[in-house]
Amino acid sequence: MKRREFIAALGLTIAGPWEAVAQIFSKDFHVGTVTPGIPIGHNSPAGQILLRVVAERGYRLGENLTFHSRGAMPEIHLLPQMLEEMKANRVQVVIIPGHPTVVAA
């Protein structure tokens, strides 16, 4: 299994499989990042790459795309709570770089 497929599958697992499938067809797309360190904002280099990739698929920040970003630095114990917050905000895809975040997911 490739890394992207794993991350996508993990993101769908967080949102719940049926709920995530239904949300993919909604008008607005919600993408989020949860990191063990500093949040990946939409204006950071990694955030800009992510926005460029989803823009190639027709999603634009502020139009039909909402970007959620959370960082646990220095309180890693809050990672599970941040992931639950993403789920409550109906985020369809959550990008979770870093070992502590994957374990929390």
Phi, psi and omega in degrees: 000133180282159184300316180298319179296321179296314181296318179296317179296321179293320177297320178291328178295321180296316183284344184095128190300314183285321179296320181294319179297318179294323183286335180300329182269005179283167183292315181263143180248131180247121178238143182219161174231138173231122183236156176284348182244228181288138179299147175270099181279167181293341180260000176282162179304315179293321178296321178294322177296314179300315180294325178294320180295315180287335176294328177295341179257011173096008181258132181235133179300128181089343178259293180229018181226132174242133183248120179251133182223129178225145176223138186267355185304128355262015186256075184299334181296347179274357182304312179301322179295321179294322177293321176296323177296320176298317179296318179296329179276006178059042177284125184282322181232127177242123178264125188231079177284147176102139183302312183299326181289321178296318178297319179296325180290000000 
